[in-house]
Amino acid sequence: MASFIVIPMALLIQGEAVMLFWGNDQVLWLAVAGVSVLTVLMARVGIAHFQREALLGREIDVLNLRWVGRVFWQSFTGGARTPWGWYRTEVRATLRRQAPAIWLTLALGILSVVVGYSWIQSYRALVPEEIFGELGSILPAGVDMPSLGGLSYTYILGHNLRAVAVISLLGMVSFGTLGALMYFLNAAVIGVVLSLMGVMGFSPWKVAVFGILPHGIFEITALVLSSAAVLYGAVLLVTPRSQRSLGEIIIEAIADWTRIFVGLVVPLLAIAAAVETWVTPVLLSTFGK
């Protein structure tokens, strides 16, 4: 448990040291706010799961990898014997449990898109012209420009899988906060790009409908499901459960995320990559301008 707290905090302190080179007080105050939120969450985890009797009655110096693997596999499969039964019972039950987190993640993502779009509209006079030439380097997953093309299916699929994995990993080591922040930034950049499309003379609505929506239905859904699973796992960590140890809760949370990732996120991203490779460029070139 000490390593579970010390390692993320050490990474945060190193990141804060990098921010010093920016010379921006606002960034440092945001870092202070982030560390404060994590401090509250860690204190909450300690209050929820600390049991003196467990420390006295359990052997805590042995890492039983066989037990970890057995608990993970039982949580992942849920006793299902066939892939269809696994989808019908375990994946559906996981989605039902995580429904509040999914709806909350979706609502905050939509809000982030609106904030990003409104920010550019409010300060469009301050946006330098040079940013248009660098627009391709800041595009998030799920956005294409009419001038871009030639990306292969494997590249798009690999990029999206890495992006979802990184966002999820950041969330797992920070009680969901860093993962949620990356998710919000990704959604906000979509709004920024749509607003910049309007500044450049394109129709933001056409770019959204023909450049984002065809594959975004699958891609953004996968991102929402993965981010919601991480958020749900963070909620489990700060919720008192006397019948479960902290290790069991962490393993079950990881199993829930893996179930969503394998059962839904990977198939959705595979479909999204196919649409983005062969359908979206045609729609953009035909209707996007």
Secondary structure as GFF3:
##gff-version 3
##sequence-region A 1 289
A	DSSP	alpha_helix	2	19	.	.	.	ID=ss1
A	DSSP	three_ten_helix	20	22	.	.	.	ID=ss2
A	DSSP	alpha_helix	25	49	.	.	.	ID=ss3
A	DSSP	alpha_helix	52	57	.	.	.	ID=ss4
A	DSSP	alpha_helix	65	77	.	.	.	ID=ss5
A	DSSP	alpha_helix	83	85	.	.	.	ID=ss6
A	DSSP	pi_helix	86	91	.	.	.	ID=ss7
A	DSSP	alpha_helix	92	97	.	.	.	ID=ss8
A	DSSP	alpha_helix	99	122	.	.	.	ID=ss9
A	DSSP	three_ten_helix	124	126	.	.	.	ID=ss10
A	DSSP	alpha_helix	130	133	.	.	.	ID=ss11
A	DSSP	three_ten_helix	135	138	.	.	.	ID=ss12
A	DSSP	alpha_helix	153	172	.	.	.	ID=ss13
A	DSSP	alpha_helix	177	199	.	.	.	ID=ss14
A	DSSP	alpha_helix	204	207	.	.	.	ID=ss15
A	DSSP	pi_helix	208	212	.	.	.	ID=ss16
A	DSSP	alpha_helix	213	237	.	.	.	ID=ss17
A	DSSP	alpha_helix	246	260	.	.	.	ID=ss18
A	DSSP	pi_helix	261	265	.	.	.	ID=ss19
A	DSSP	alpha_helix	266	278	.	.	.	ID=ss20
A	DSSP	alpha_helix	280	287	.	.	.	ID=ss21
###
